[in-house]
Amino acid sequence: MDYPLRLADQLRAHLKSLRKQRGLTQAQLGEKLGIGQVRVAEIEAKPGSVSVDQLLKLLSTLGATLVLRDRSGDPAASARPAAKASRKAPAKGSW
């Protein structure tokens, strides 16, 4: 099933739902990723705080993928304002 997202914060519910659908606790998911339960909780609470690389690893572990869809042919897409990046990226390789 596809879940169109426009903001990182919209990932909150989806990440938690995917984890629960897989029957994993935060601690179990953290173990699979090589991180602690507290970090998994932080990621679920603020998914915009992780790098794209980390997000892709998390999604892959949950059996999900990130899909980019070119909407250049969608007239409604060009009418929407572009989102501004307001956060600094975390240091590379840090969870």
C-alpha positions in Angstrom: 0.0 0.0 0.0 1.3 3.5 -0.7 1.3 6.3 1.9 1.9 9.7 0.3 3.9 11.9 2.6 4.8 15.5 2.3 6.4 16.1 5.7 8.9 14.1 7.7 6.6 14.3 10.8 4.0 12.3 8.9 6.3 9.4 9.1 5.7 9.1 12.9 2.5 7.0 12.8 3.7 5.0 9.8 7.0 3.9 11.3 5.3 2.8 14.5 2.6 1.0 12.6 5.1 -0.8 10.4 7.1 -1.9 13.5 4.0 -3.2 15.2 2.7 -5.0 12.1 6.0 -6.8 12.0 5.5 -7.8 15.7 8.6 -5.9 16.9 9.1 -4.0 20.0 11.3 -0.9 19.9 14.0 -2.9 21.6 13.8 -5.7 19.0 14.0 -3.3 16.1 16.9 -1.5 17.7 18.7 -4.8 18.1 18.3 -5.5 14.4 19.6 -2.0 13.5 22.4 -2.1 16.1 21.0 0.8 18.1 19.2 1.0 21.4 15.5 1.1 22.2 15.8 4.8 23.3 17.1 5.7 19.8 14.3 3.9 18.1 11.8 5.8 20.3 13.5 9.1 19.3 13.3 8.2 15.6 9.7 7.3 15.8 9.0 10.6 17.7 11.1 12.8 15.3 11.7 10.9 12.1 13.1 14.1 10.5 16.1 13.8 12.8 17.7 10.9 10.9 19.6 11.0 7.7 18.2 9.5 4.5 20.7 6.7 4.8 19.5 5.8 8.3 15.8 6.1 7.2 16.4 3.8 4.3 18.1 1.2 6.6 15.2 1.4 9.1 12.6 1.0 6.3 14.5 -1.9 4.8 14.6 -3.6 8.2 10.9 -3.2 8.4 10.4 -4.6 4.9 9.3 -1.2 3.5 10.8 1.0 0.8 11.0 4.7 0.0 9.5 5.6 -3.4 10.1 8.9 -5.3 7.4 9.8 -7.7 7.9 12.4 -10.4 4.9 14.6 -10.3 6.2 17.1 -12.9 3.2 16.2 -15.1 0.8 17.0 -12.3 -0.5 20.6 -12.6 -1.5 20.6 -8.9 2.0 19.8 -7.9 3.4 23.0 -9.4 0.8 25.1 -7.6 2.1 24.0 -4.2 4.8 25.9 -2.5 8.1 24.1 -2.0 9.0 23.1 1.5 12.0 24.8 3.1 14.7 22.8 4.7 15.1 24.1 8.2 17.1 21.4 10.0 20.7 20.7 10.0 21.6 17.1 9.0 23.0 14.9 11.7 26.6 13.9 11.5 27.2 11.2 8.9 27.1 7.7 10.4 25.6 8.8 13.7 22.4 7.3 14.9 
